[in-house]
Amino acid sequence: MDRNQATGLILFAAVILVYSIFFTSSPEPQVQDTTGEVVSEVQDNTNTEDFSALETEPDSLQDIKAQIQYGVLAPFVKGDAQDIVLENDKMIVTISSKGAEIKEVVLKEFKKWDKTPLILLDEESSDLVYQINTTKGPLSINELYFNASSGQRVIDEENVSYVEFTAQSAGTLIKRTYTLADGSYIVDKGIELKGLGNFLVDSNVNILWDDRIKKQEEDIEESRRKTNINFYKASGKHDYLSLTKDVASEQISEPVKWIGFSQRFFTTGIIAAEQFNAASVEQTTPNDSLSVKNMKASISLPLSDGKANLSYYFGPNNYNVLKKVTPGFEENVDMGYFFVSWVNKYIIVNLFQFLEKYFSNYGIIIILIVFIIKGFLFPLTYKSYVGMAKMRVIKPEIDELKEKYKDDQVKQQQEQMKLFGQLGVSPISGCLPMLLQMPFLFAMFFFFPNSIELRQESFLWAHDLSTYDSIIKLPFTIPFYGSHVSLFTLLMTASQIVYTRFNNQLTAAQGPMKNLGYIMPIGFMFILNSYPAALSFYYFVSNMVTFGQQALIKLFVDDKKIREKVEASKVKNANKKKSKFQTRLEEAMKAADANKKKK
C-alpha cells in the first residue's frame, strides 16, 4: 500500500466516524405505562418518520469512495451504458458509452466457415483498455461513462459516419471521437484530455490490448500456423514474432508505427497517426480450441497538448487493400521469402486482380494464370529443351569417356569439359532455364495458402479452394500425411511422375538423379495433402501445360539437325584455345585431386 492509499483510508475512516457522531439520529425517549409495557412517546408519528438521510447514505459513501479512487474523474464513474453503432457497407462497429471503446466488430462481406456472421472482435474475446497515469495511480478510461452524439459528415467528398463521446464536469473534459468512411475498413479515433492539470503524472496513454483470436476457419491448426503478431517500427523496419514457437514475446524499445494481430485471412491492427513511443508484444498458442492464438500488446501513446490520433484496421488480408492503409501494412500478408516475394507482390497479385474483373470462377482464373505464366516463360522452356537435346545427342561420346577413364575421375571430368568446349555444348544449358523458373513455382507455395480471394470459393469437387479437397475420410491418421485423401494432390503427384519419366527419356538420365525424380513427387504428395486445393490444382495444370509445350517443341526440334550443329561446332572449335574459365577449372580439379592423394 503506498502513501496516497494509506492517507485515503485514514480520511475515509475519519469521515465515517464524524458522520456517525454528529448526523446519526438518537433513539426517541420511551415511557412505561401503568401496565408495565414500554411504548413510544410519539406513537402518532411512527408512519411519517423521515428516512431520507438513511436512504442517501449509500450514495454518499459511494461518492466518497469514487472521490478517493478517481479524484477529479469521480463525476464520470456513474451512468447508464448504451451501445452506439457505426456502420458502412463493409462492417458494423458497436461502441459502448461506458468507456467509449469498441466492443464488437462484424465484417458484413464475410462469413465464418460454418456460415455464421464473422465477428472479428467482441467483449468475450478482446479487452482493449486505455489507461492514464495519475496521482491516484493508473486509471482506466474504460471505467468512465460518456455522453454520445452521432451523425454524418462529408470529408474530402466522402460520406463519413461519426460518434463523439464526451465526459465533462467543472472544467474537466475527456473526449473520444470515432469516424468511419464509406467503403473503408479503417476506424479513425481521436482522444482529448482537458482540465486534468497536475492530476496526470505524464503525457502518455497506455493501451493494453488482450485479444483471444476467434476461430474463423474450419482447420484451426492451419490457422495457427498462419497467425502471428506483426509490427512496423517508425524507422521503416518490419518485424514479427515467431510463427513456430508456442510462446513468443518482444520488448520494443524504439518508436512503433503500427501493430497487427494477423490471422490467416484477417487482421486487426492499431496504427498511430504519428508514432507510439514504445510497445511490448506477446503471443501464446492455447492447448484448447477456444481460440486460435492469444495475443497481447502494451503500447505507449504520447499526447500532444492533451490530444492524440490513431486508427484501427478491421478487415481482410487483401494485399492491395492493406497496401493503401499505411506504409508496410501489407506485410501482414506473408508473400514468401525475398527471392520469391517479388513474384507475388508485383505479378501474381495484380494478375489475380485483373482476371477477377472478367471471371468469377477461381478455378478458371487459376487455369488462366498457368497459361499466362507458362506463355511468359516459354522462351526459357524452349532453351531448356534444346539444351537437354544437345546433351542427349552427345551421350555416346560422354559414355565413351566414362568407360575410357573409369579409374581416373579427375581425368574423366577434364576430358568431358574439353569435349563440351569442342562441341559447343554447355552441361548447364538445360538446367539454367529451369532454375530461372523456380521463383514462380515457389511463389505459388506462399500465395495460395494466404490468398483470401480463394476463401470459400468452390471448384469441381473442392468446396473451398483455400483448404484441402477431401474425397475420402480415413478412419486412422497416416504420419506426415493425415486422415484424409486429397484428389487434386493425387492428380498432381501422378502428373509429376509421368513428367519425370518423360523428362528422363529426353535427358537420358542415369543413376541417382533418375530415381530422385520419382522420389520428389511422392514426398510432395505427403506435404501438399493438407495444403489448399488451389495449390495442388495449380501444379497439376502446370504439369499438363508443360507436356503440351514439350510436345509442341518436339515438332520443331529435330535431333538430327541438332547433331549437325554439334558436328559443325566440333570442326570450328578443333583448334580453339581453352578459355580462362576452363583453364582455372582444370587447375582447381588437379589441385583437389592432389590434396586427396596426399591424405
Residue pairs with C-beta under 8 A, 6 or more apart in sequence:
2 137
4 135
4 136
4 137
8 68
8 69
11 68
12 64
12 65
12 68
15 64
16 61
23 53
25 53
28 40
28 41
28 42
29 41
30 38
30 39
30 40
30 41
31 38
31 39
31 41
32 38
32 39
33 39
40 46
62 78
63 74
66 74
66 77
66 78
67 74
69 136
70 76
70 77
70 136
70 139
71 134
71 135
71 136
71 199
72 170
72 172
72 195
72 196
72 199
73 134
73 139
73 144
73 167
73 172
73 174
73 199
75 167
75 169
75 170
75 172
76 144
76 145
76 146
76 167
76 169
76 174
77 143
77 144
77 145
78 145
79 97
79 98
79 145
79 146
80 97
80 145
81 96
81 97
81 98
81 145
82 96
82 97
82 148
83 94
83 95
83 96
83 97
83 103
84 94
84 95
84 96
84 97
84 148
84 150
84 163
85 92
85 93
85 94
85 95
86 92
86 93
86 95
86 150
86 161
86 162
86 163
86 178
86 180
86 187
87 93
87 161
87 180
88 161
88 180
88 181
88 182
88 183
88 184
89 108
89 182
89 183
90 107
90 108
90 109
90 183
90 184
90 185
90 315
91 105
91 106
91 107
91 108
91 185
91 314
91 315
92 104
92 105
92 106
92 108
93 102
93 104
93 105
93 178
93 180
93 187
93 314
94 102
94 103
94 104
94 105
95 101
95 102
95 103
95 163
95 165
95 178
96 103
97 145
97 146
97 147
97 148
97 165
98 142
98 143
98 144
98 145
98 146
99 130
99 140
99 141
99 142
99 143
99 144
99 146
100 141
100 144
100 146
100 148
100 165
100 176
101 128
101 129
101 130
101 141
101 142
101 176
102 121
102 128
102 178
102 187
102 312
103 122
103 123
104 119
104 121
104 122
104 123
105 119
105 120
105 121
105 122
105 268
105 314
106 117
106 118
106 119
106 120
107 118
107 120
107 266
107 314
107 315
107 316
109 316
110 118
110 266
110 316
110 455
111 117
111 118
111 456
112 118
112 215
112 216
112 217
113 216
113 217
113 218
113 456
114 218
118 216
118 266
119 214
120 214
120 266
120 268
120 314
121 211
121 214
121 268
121 314
122 214
125 211
125 212
125 213
125 214
125 291
126 209
126 210
126 211
126 212
127 208
127 209
127 210
127 211
128 142
128 207
128 208
128 209
128 210
129 140
129 142
129 207
129 208
129 209
130 140
130 141
130 142
130 191
130 205
130 206
130 207
130 208
131 138
131 139
131 140
131 141
131 205
131 206
131 207
131 208
132 138
132 139
132 141
132 193
132 196
132 200
132 205
132 206
133 200
133 201
133 202
133 204
133 206
134 196
134 199
134 200
134 201
135 198
135 199
135 201
136 199
138 206
141 174
141 176
141 205
144 167
144 174
145 167
146 165
146 166
146 167
146 174
146 176
147 165
147 166
147 167
147 168
148 163
148 164
148 165
149 163
149 164
149 166
150 161
150 162
150 163
150 164
151 161
151 162
152 159
152 160
152 161
152 162
153 159
153 160
153 162
153 179
154 160
155 179
155 181
158 181
158 182
159 181
159 182
160 179
160 180
160 181
160 182
161 179
161 180
161 181
162 177
162 178
162 179
162 180
163 177
163 178
164 175
164 176
164 177
165 175
165 176
165 177
166 173
166 174
166 175
167 173
167 174
167 175
168 174
170 195
171 194
171 195
172 194
172 195
172 196
173 192
173 193
173 194
173 195
174 192
174 193
174 194
175 190
175 191
175 192
175 194
176 189
176 190
176 191
176 192
177 189
177 190
177 191
177 192
178 187
178 188
178 189
179 187
179 188
179 189
180 186
180 187
180 188
185 313
185 314
185 315
185 316
185 321
185 325
186 311
186 312
186 313
186 315
186 325
187 311
187 312
187 314
188 309
188 310
188 311
189 309
189 310
189 311
189 312
190 307
190 308
190 309
191 205
191 301
191 303
191 307
191 308
191 309
191 310
192 306
192 307
193 200
193 303
193 306
193 307
194 306
196 306
203 302
203 303
203 304
203 306
204 277
204 300
204 301
204 302
204 303
205 300
205 301
205 303
205 308
206 298
206 299
206 300
206 301
207 270
207 297
207 298
207 299
207 300
207 301
208 296
208 297
208 298
208 299
209 261
209 270
209 295
209 296
209 297
209 298
209 299
210 294
210 295
210 296
211 261
211 268
211 294
211 295
211 296
212 286
212 290
212 291
212 294
212 295
213 227
213 261
213 263
213 291
213 292
213 293
213 294
213 295
214 291
214 292
215 223
215 289
215 290
215 291
215 292
216 223
216 263
216 265
216 266
217 223
217 264
217 265
217 467
218 467
219 467
219 468
219 530
220 289
220 292
222 264
222 449
222 467
222 530
223 263
223 264
223 292
224 285
224 292
224 293
225 243
226 243
226 263
226 264
226 334
226 449
226 450
227 262
227 263
227 264
227 292
227 293
228 240
228 241
228 242
228 243
228 248
228 262
228 283
228 293
229 240
229 241
229 248
229 259
229 260
229 261
229 262
229 281
229 282
229 283
229 295
229 297
230 238
230 239
230 240
230 259
230 260
230 262
230 331
230 332
231 238
231 239
231 240
231 252
231 256
231 258
231 259
231 260
231 279
231 281
232 238
232 239
232 256
232 257
232 258
232 259
232 326
232 327
232 328
232 329
232 331
233 239
233 252
233 254
233 255
233 256
233 257
234 254
234 255
234 256
234 257
234 275
235 254
235 255
236 327
236 328
238 328
238 331
239 250
240 331
241 248
241 249
241 250
241 281
241 282
241 283
242 248
246 284
246 285
247 282
247 283
247 284
247 285
248 282
248 283
248 284
249 280
249 281
249 282
249 283
250 280
250 281
250 282
251 280
252 278
252 279
252 280
252 281
253 278
254 278
255 275
255 276
255 277
255 278
256 272
256 275
256 276
256 278
256 279
256 299
257 271
257 272
257 275
257 276
257 326
257 327
257 328
258 269
258 270
258 271
258 272
258 326
258 328
258 329
259 269
259 270
259 276
259 279
259 281
259 297
259 299
260 267
260 268
260 269
260 313
260 329
260 332
261 267
261 268
261 269
261 295
261 297
262 269
262 317
262 332
262 333
263 292
263 317
264 317
264 449
264 450
265 316
265 317
265 450
265 452
265 455
265 466
266 315
266 316
266 317
266 452
267 313
267 315
267 316
267 317
267 322
267 332
268 312
268 313
268 314
269 312
269 313
269 325
269 329
269 332
270 297
270 299
270 310
270 311
270 312
270 313
271 310
271 311
271 312
271 313
271 325
271 326
271 329
272 301
272 310
273 308
273 309
273 310
273 311
274 302
274 309
275 302
276 299
276 300
276 301
276 302
277 300
277 301
277 302
278 299
278 300
279 297
279 298
279 299
279 300
280 297
280 298
281 295
281 296
281 297
281 298
282 295
282 296
282 297
283 293
283 294
283 295
283 296
284 293
284 294
285 293
285 294
286 293
286 294
301 308
301 310
302 308
311 326
313 325
313 329
315 321
316 452
317 332
317 333
317 450
317 452
318 333
318 452
318 453
319 330
319 333
319 335
319 344
319 345
319 349
320 349
320 353
322 329
322 330
322 332
322 333
323 329
323 330
330 345
333 450
334 446
334 450
335 341
335 344
335 345
335 443
335 446
335 447
335 450
336 344
336 442
336 443
336 445
336 446
336 447
339 439
340 439
340 442
340 443
340 446
341 443
341 446
342 439
343 439
343 440
343 443
344 443
344 446
344 447
348 369
348 443
348 444
348 447
349 447
351 369
351 372
352 365
352 369
352 451
352 453
355 365
355 368
355 369
356 365
356 453
359 365
359 368
361 459
362 453
362 454
362 457
362 459
362 465
362 534
363 459
363 460
363 465
363 537
366 465
366 534
366 537
366 538
366 541
367 541
369 538
370 538
370 541
370 542
370 545
371 545
373 440
374 381
374 542
374 545
374 546
374 549
377 436
377 437
377 440
378 549
380 433
380 434
380 436
380 437
381 433
381 437
381 546
381 549
381 550
381 553
382 553
383 429
383 433
384 429
384 430
384 431
384 432
384 433
384 434
385 430
385 506
385 550
385 553
385 554
385 557
386 429
386 430
386 557
386 562
387 426
387 428
387 429
387 430
387 431
387 432
387 433
388 430
388 503
388 506
388 507
389 506
389 557
389 559
389 562
390 423
390 425
390 429
390 430
390 562
390 566
391 425
391 427
391 429
391 430
391 507
391 508
392 506
392 507
392 508
392 559
393 559
393 562
393 563
393 566
394 419
394 423
394 425
394 566
395 508
397 419
397 423
398 416
398 419
401 412
401 415
401 416
401 419
402 412
404 412
404 415
405 411
405 412
405 415
406 412
410 589
410 590
410 592
410 593
413 589
414 586
414 589
416 427
417 582
417 585
417 586
418 578
418 582
420 426
420 427
421 573
421 576
421 578
421 579
421 582
422 569
422 570
422 573
422 574
422 576
423 566
423 569
423 570
423 573
424 565
424 566
424 569
424 570
424 572
424 573
425 566
425 569
430 507
441 539
441 542
444 535
444 538
444 539
445 535
448 454
448 465
448 466
448 531
448 532
448 534
448 535
448 538
449 466
449 531
449 532
449 535
451 466
451 534
452 466
454 464
454 465
454 466
454 532
454 534
455 464
455 466
456 464
456 466
457 464
457 465
457 466
458 464
458 465
459 465
459 533
459 537
461 469
461 471
461 487
462 469
462 488
462 533
462 537
463 469
464 533
465 532
465 533
465 534
465 537
466 532
466 533
466 534
467 532
467 533
468 484
468 486
468 489
468 529
468 530
468 531
468 532
468 533
469 486
469 487
469 488
469 533
469 536
470 484
470 485
470 486
471 485
471 486
471 487
472 484
472 485
473 483
473 484
474 482
474 483
474 484
474 485
475 483
476 483
477 483
480 526
481 525
481 526
481 529
482 529
482 530
484 529
484 530
485 529
486 528
486 529
486 530
486 533
486 536
488 533
488 536
488 537
488 540
489 525
489 528
489 529
489 531
489 536
490 525
491 536
491 540
492 521
492 524
492 525
492 528
492 536
492 537
492 539
492 540
492 543
493 521
493 522
493 524
493 525
495 540
495 543
495 544
496 520
496 521
496 524
496 539
496 543
497 518
497 521
498 543
498 547
499 543
499 546
499 547
500 517
500 518
500 520
500 521
502 547
502 550
503 509
503 517
504 514
504 517
506 550
509 517
528 535
528 536
528 539
578 586
